[in-house]
Amino acid sequence: MSGFVIANLNIKNPEAYKEYVGKVVATIKKFGGEYLIRAGEYKVMEGEWKNPRTVVIKFPNYDKALEWYNSEEYKPVKPIRLANSDGNMIIIKGV
């Protein structure tokens, strides 16, 4: 069963956020992850979608997604995202 990281973000500082994007990709690939969605056009059909950027990353399994998030490789990169965006993130099991 695959593991997915789903993030819904509001980028506060786009220029500084580019540093995060430049660094995070290698960490994701190292743990077998691949981007399925990186922003893109959307239309809210029901309810509220509070932040304009949505990211979905697929990992081989749930444990690998958790391993990536808690890894030494991601540890120095995560503060860049946190300093330059607000939002929500989950890691979830999926098919």
C-alpha positions in Angstrom: 0.0 0.0 0.0 1.5 3.4 -1.1 2.1 6.3 1.3 1.2 9.8 0.3 2.2 13.2 1.5 -0.5 15.8 0.9 0.3 19.4 1.6 -2.0 22.4 1.1 0.2 25.6 1.4 0.2 29.3 1.3 3.6 30.5 0.2 4.4 33.7 2.1 7.8 34.4 0.5 8.0 32.9 -3.0 11.7 33.8 -3.6 12.9 32.2 -0.4 10.6 29.2 -1.0 12.5 28.5 -4.2 15.4 27.4 -2.1 13.2 24.8 -0.4 12.0 23.5 -3.8 15.5 23.3 -5.0 16.6 21.2 -2.0 13.6 19.0 -1.3 13.4 17.1 -4.6 16.6 15.2 -4.0 15.4 14.1 -0.5 12.1 12.9 -1.9 13.8 10.9 -4.7 16.2 9.3 -2.2 13.2 7.7 -0.4 11.5 6.6 -3.6 9.0 9.4 -3.7 7.6 11.0 -6.8 5.5 14.1 -7.3 1.9 13.5 -8.5 0.8 17.1 -8.0 2.8 20.3 -7.6 0.4 23.2 -7.5 -1.6 23.6 -10.8 -4.9 25.1 -11.7 -7.9 24.0 -9.6 -11.5 24.9 -8.8 -13.0 24.4 -5.4 -16.2 22.3 -5.9 -17.3 22.0 -2.3 -16.3 23.3 1.1 -13.2 25.5 1.6 -9.8 25.1 0.2 -7.8 27.6 2.2 -4.4 27.6 0.5 -3.6 28.0 -3.1 -0.8 25.5 -3.5 -1.4 21.7 -3.2 1.3 19.1 -3.4 0.8 15.3 -3.5 3.9 13.0 -3.3 3.6 9.3 -3.7 6.0 7.0 -1.8 6.4 3.2 -2.2 4.7 2.7 1.2 3.4 4.6 4.2 6.6 3.8 6.3 8.8 5.2 3.5 6.8 8.5 3.6 7.3 8.7 7.3 10.9 7.8 7.0 11.4 10.6 4.5 9.7 13.2 6.7 11.7 12.2 9.8 15.0 11.7 7.9 18.4 13.4 8.5 18.2 14.5 4.8 14.9 16.4 5.2 15.7 17.8 8.7 17.7 20.8 7.4 15.3 21.5 4.5 12.0 21.5 6.5 12.7 24.8 8.3 13.0 26.6 5.0 9.4 25.5 4.1 8.1 26.4 7.6 9.7 29.8 7.5 8.3 30.7 4.1 4.8 29.1 4.0 1.8 28.3 6.1 -0.5 25.3 5.6 -1.4 21.8 6.4 0.3 18.5 5.7 -0.7 14.9 6.2 0.9 11.5 5.5 -1.7 8.9 4.6 -1.9 5.3 3.5 -3.4 4.8 0.0 -3.7 2.5 -2.9 
